[in-house]
Amino acid sequence: MNAPSPALVAPRPERLRLVGQRRQLLAVMHQRLMFGMLVYAGIVAIIALRLLYLAAFGDHAGRKEGLTALIPERGDIVDRNGDPLARTIDAWTIAIHPNKVIGDKLALARRLAQLMPEQNEEQYFALLKSGKPFFYLRRRASPSLVEAVNALGEPGLAIQREPDRLYPQTTLAAHVLGFTDIDGHGAAGIERAFDKQLSDTSSRGEPVTLSIDSRIQQALEHELGSAMSQFSAIGAAGVVMDVHTGEVLAMTSMPTFNPNAAGQGTPEQIFNRATLGVFELGSTFKPFTLAMAMDSGVVSGPGQIYNCPNVLPAYGHLIHDTHPFGRQCSVAEIMMESSNIGMGQIANQLGITRQKAWLKKMGFLDKPEIELRERGRPLTPGSRWGPFETMTIGYGQGIAVAPLQLAMGYATLFDNGVYHPPTILKRGPHNPLPAGRRVFSEETSYKMRALLRLVVVKGTGKKADAPGYRIGGKTGTAQKIINGHYSKTVNLTSFAGVFPMDDPRYVIVVMLDEPKATKDTYGFTTAGWNAAPVVSRTVSRIAPMLGIIPDTNREPNMAEVLPFVQEAKKAAKQSSDKD
Amino acid sequence: MSSRSFRSVFMVASCAGAALGCYLVSLRVASERAQLEEVETKIVLAQRDMRVLQTEIGTRGRLSQLERWNAGAFALSAPAADQLLKGGFELARLAQPEHKVDFQAPVVLASAPAPARPSPMVEPEMDDSGAPTAVAPNALLHEASLKTEMREVPARSVVKLPLTAATSTDKPAIAAKPAHAKSVEKPGLAAAHPSAKKDAVKTVSAPPKKTVDKPVVAAAKPVTKPVRIARVDPLAPLPAKHSGQSRETTADR
């Protein structure tokens, strides 16, 4: 840089050459230095800017991701009051990597067999020797077992937490809820019907709210279960439904299973008799036939008289009654004593075309409209639907529907004749009440109140009465088909009730499959002896929860039907004589 | 001179100060945000713990388990129809002293009339509990055709037992046949009465729908209805010795 000026000393030519070279060299060096400095400064500037950016907008080191909201692995299912019916929990899972086991395998197999005795030590040893990479030993292990396994100190054992589906109420509403398979996807019930909603990340934070009320469900299941064991029935089903909204408040099928261990349930237990099973429900169909006849103008009112002989020959068959009149009888008496002969004649007057049209309108010829996938298609005579079949369908034989559909029919009949599709989800902003479809006229609906109350007050359903709750309803005893013939002894009994009858709000349907006679029923297996008491007991438990105030002074207008009941007068006189 | 030469230094210093200030603000914001996140995380963790505990409690106290305990230990059952009252009026009725008849009380003729009054039947005003307020018991009495001056209650009986007498004034007890005697002729029709009323409404217009929801009003109504003239002196003393014979009269209520 400080080169001597060329004017003072005349340099030698070599030296001059050297100076020129050095200057060149220096210039290059300066350039390189400058470049290196710029690069260095640039890097420093980038780091500084990055630091500033991170200080202003960046995350700090201790930040935990993914915990800002509690979203379960799979959505909850809750009842209408918000009580959980299905939840996903973190369960302990015990697994083993046989290749990573470093201890004595025989000793380990021995200890494992002690702790988890579902396999013996040879099996555990074979498993450890198999050389495979991974085995589950136990899913949903208890904490004490996890602690004991952990204490073995074997690094090949893997103890992890995995999401697992838990049904806190165990068997309660098992058929409604369904269950999930091993991959966590719904395999039955609500779990299957709403699988997408329950597993989708955007929607699983919100629980699926059912219309089921777990207290009512429990009452129904308990009463039905005790009746089933009392009468040694092979199965049972029950439905409680809101008349005005179509909400299913309780629905059960028995025998039941535990969805927490659905793999242990037999097909018989997992089968949902309330929606998937279709049954010939017998006389519980009679109110529909009568309502159809009233609306079509075939029957003018409860006072119309029919000839009710002991046996009615019709189209080459004979129709029998359990309580034969053997005289003229009114429509009110036909309902009260559940006369097949009388109802058959009414159905015959109605005719095939009209009967089919009515049944179609009520939704009895199609699968029930409910969110569950387990829905049974009703069985009808189909092409054999002749005049005699019309008569038998009139009193409930020859057509098989699900118990839920029967409840739906009663709800239609007593919601002033308007049909609302049944639903298993709570009515609300997410599931608004659709506009109904008028099936029966309001007047017919009103007239049926007193008729069905009469059945409980004076007829076959006396044991269904719960004091103060004004239950009205109809018993149904259907003979089961055994080897192609209607059995005389094996029955399927049901009771369809509505309460309170002076302003119907709830429907209850109860069905018992093959109940046996007991000492208390004096050898009877008809619905009045086994299904009706279940209704009485259940209603007296659930009605206070449903907000129905018992009132022994309130009744539907019985003056509409009582004048047409002959037997009742006699019975009343007898009872007053006794007093 | 000096200020001018230090100007650049001041500029640098103030710039650095401003930058530092900005940085401190942002640091403060970041640390606040970090704390908030920490709290949020704690909340979520607490929620998760609560969920786990709730699930555990719910599973241990599931309804079938409660039912089993109830069947085994507590034996509680649903209330029966007569265990539920429809309002304060029915509750008050339970506490009402039992009405007893005194056979030694002065006999008052059944046909004894009250003094003439143009309109004896006025709807008494109700207070909250449904009981009539400020209505003289005489206003509830029906008139009879025959008039004697002996009807007025003797004052000495009031002196003897003023408390019982005061309560019994509400209810002039057993009477001769009242003016609207029809419902009394058929005692069993008490139960059928509301439905008959409903029928009457129905013939006029649509059937009444929500009558179930207002039982308190319906229960309160009969207070004004059974106006009967006393066969026995209503203000007479009511000693307890004839409790056995009083059954039929109390049942009449």
Interface residues (C-beta under 8 A of the other chain):
Chain A: L52 A55 A56 G58 H60 G62 R63 K64 L67 T68 A69 L70 D83 P84 R87 I89 D90 L166 P168 Q169 T170 T171 L172 S214 R215 Q218 H222 Y446 A466 P467 G468 Y469 P500 D502 D503 S540 R541 P544 I548 I549 P550 D551 T552 N553 R554 E555 P556 N557 M558 A559 E560
Chain B: Y23 S26 L27 A30 A34 E37 E40 T41 V44 L45 Q47 R48 R51 V52 Q54 T55 G58 T59 R62 L63 S64 E67 A78 P79 A80 A81 D82 L84 K86 A190 A191 A192 H193 P194 S195 A196 K198 D199 K202 P207 K209 K210 T211 V212 P215
